[in-house]
Amino acid sequence: MQLSYEPARAEDGPVIFGFAKELIERYETDPDLDLEMALGWTKRKIEKRIDEYTRVLCDGEVAGYYRFAPDGDKMELDDLYVLPEYRNRGVGTAVLRRCLAQGKPIYFYVFTGNARAVALYEREGFHKAEDVSPTRMIMAR
């Protein structure tokens, strides 16, 4: 398995949004949240920042996406998605390690109910830094 990376393209935006929407619909159970508003905000964020996203390629085929951007003296890892056919093959771990190699503190938001993601992040040394809602937390390293 050979991983490579390239900038995301405008046409990747709807794919990235599809992954975000799927996770929001699965894990966002806060009854006080306006789901349509949250989805609209997410879509606009992706469209506005598509140039900050990276495509993850496995043997030349798109295997996932992520956004890794500075936020003061830290880096935010956002929207790390691995396509289903590439999951459990080390792609997410490789992306995390690539980000960690930058040598800066990293944080990200994650759904507390997304046990697979939380387990991956904990294996790579991340810890819960803060609860931000009944369904989401910030993890950091």
Secondary structure, 3 states (H helix, E strand, C coil): CCEEEEECCHHHHHHHHHHHHHHHHHHCCCCCCCHHHHHHHHHHHHHHCHHHEEEEEECCEEEEEEEEEEECCEEEEEEEEECHHHCCCCHHHHHHHHHHCCCCCEEEEEECCCHHHHHHHHHCCCEEEEECCCCEEEEEC
